[in-house]
Amino acid sequence: MFLIVCAVYDVFFAQIMEGNMEKGLNYIFNETTKIVILGTFPSEKSRNECYYNNPQNQFWKIMAEIFHESDIASKDIEKSILYNLRYACLLNNGVGLWDVVEKCNIKGSSDKDINKPKYNNFSILKQKCPNLRCIVFNSKNAKKLFDKYLKQETNDNLKSWLLDLTNQGNNILPSTSSANARMSSKDKLKEWKNFIAKHI
């Protein structure tokens, strides 16, 4: 009886803890997606809003340059319209967005503060993206988290497929975060532009 009570308590406590977790954003990809860009987990300014929504993050400025769509980096467009423009631009060009972590315990926005991560279900990519050519990591931190996910993934066929898509984990682009100050904006743009042009 005591063991049953303990088991019920453990399940109840786990549900409470999961309910207190911060949840990430839904995936942005479809049947025409050729590249999926994987981040870590949304910052506080992005959660419940839009991927890479911190104005200091250079992601949308880089995408605006690559796809010649200045509006997606605008500060003068109403939020809901802007977010739709951003996602439409990427989807129309065969690019998708997702994060490695679905939900986690975190205070603030730093990747180092991600605790008890629950990883996204990457088998969805097989179902939703029949034309997928590659997965690329937006930062080394995203790749490190993905490695941790792979260690606990039990489906060997899925793991092998994902490793092929990531070029055995070597598809890593410089972080667009402002925290990555070691590389200039110009050099970041060059690497991102070359990679995307090669894979779409």
N, C-alpha and C positions, 0 to 999 in steps of 0.2 A: 504493500500500500504506500509506504514511504517513497519507494522508487517511482511509483506512478505519479505521486504528487510532485516530486522533484522534476520529472520529465515534463509534466504539464506546465510547471512554473518556468522551466527553461524555454519552452516554446513561447509562452506568453511574454517572457522577458525579451526574447529575440524579436518578437513582433513589435514590441514597444520600441526597441532600439532601431529597428529598420524604419519604423514610422518617423523617427526623429532624424533620419538621414536626409542630407541634401540630395535632391534629384537633379540629374543633368537634363540636357535638351533632347528632343526627339531627333531621329536621323533625318538627314536631307539627302535623299537619293531616289532614283527610280530605274525603270528598265533601260533607259538610255545612258545611264552613268557608266563612265569608263575609268574614272579615277575617284577613289575615296580618300579624302584627307582626314587623318586621325589625329585629334588632339588628346589632351589628358582628361580634363574636367573643366566645365565652365567657371570663369571667375565670378565673383559676386555681381559684377556689373552685367554679366551675360546671362546668368541663371534666370529663367522665366522670361527672357528677352530675345536675344539673338546671339548666335555664335560670334565670338571675337568682338564683343560689343564695347569693350573698354576703348575709349578714344585713343589711348596711348598705344594700343596694339596696331601693328601695321598691316594686318591681314587684308582688310578691305581696300586699303590704299594700293597694295600689291595687286590684288585681283582687278581693281579698276584700271591699273596700267596694263595688265596682261590682256584684258578683254576689251579695252577701250570703252569702258562704261563709267564715266566720272560720277554719275549719280549715286552709285553704290557706296561711295566714300563721302557723300555729302553730309553736311551738318545742318542743312536747311530744309530737309524733307521730314514730314511727319513720320513718327516712328513706325507705325504699322505699315505704311506705304513703303518706307525705306527697307524694312526687313523683307517684304515681299519682293522688292526689286533685287535685293541682294541674292536671295535664294533662286529666283527665276534666272538671273544672270548665270549662276553656276550650273544649274540644271540644264539650261539651254546650251551650255558649252561642254556638257558631259562630265561635270565635276560634282562630287557629293561631299557631304560633311558628316562627321560623327566623332564621338569621343571613345576612348578605351573604357572609361569608367561610366557606368550607368548611374550609380548612387554611392554615396560614401559619407562618412563623418568628416567634417572639415570646418575649421574656423578661418575665415579670411579667404584668400584666393591663391595662396602659394601651393605649388604642387607638393612640396615637402610636407604639407599639413594634411594631405589626403590620408585618411585612416579607414580601415575596414572596408576597402573598396569592393563593390559588387560590379562585376564586369558586364559589359553589354553582350548580348547573344549574337555572336558573329555569324552564326549559321543563316541569319536573316539575309545576309549579303547574297548567298547562293540563290535564295528564293526571289529576291527583289532586283538583283542586278545581273541579268544574263550576259551583258556585254562588258562586264568589269574586266579591266586589263591590269590594274595595279592598285595597291594601297600604299600611301606615303605618309610618313609621320611628320607632324608639325612640331619638331623638337626631339632631342634625344630623350627627354623625360617621357614623352609619349611612347617611344620605343621601349623604354625600360618597363613601363607599366604593361605594355603589350606582352613582353617576355614573361612577366609574372602571370598574366592571364593564360598564356600558352602552357605554363607549367601545371596549371590546375585543370586544363581542358582534357577531357578523357577521350574525345573523338579523334582518333589518329588521322583519319581521312580529312577531317576539317582542318586540323593543324597543318597537315602537309599542303593543302590547298592555300591556306592563308600565308604560309611561309613562301610559297611560290609567288603569290601576289605582292609580297613585301620585298621580293628579291632577297630572300633569306635574312630579312631584317635590315637590309642595307639601304632601303629607300627612306632616307632621313634628310629632311630639309631644315635649314636654320629656323629656329623659333621666331615667329613674328612678334612675340611679346617684347615690350619695351625693356623687360629685364635682360634680354639678350642684347647688351650694348657693345659687345665685342666686335660685332659685324655692322658695317654701315648699311643704311637703307638701300643704297645703290647695289651693293653686293648681294644683299638678300633678294632683291628684285631679280637680279640676273640669274641666280640659282633657281628660284621658283619659276621664272619664265622659261628657262631652258628645259626644266623637268616636265612642265605641263605641255609645252610644245611637242615634246618627244612622245608623250603618251596619250594624246587625244587626236 
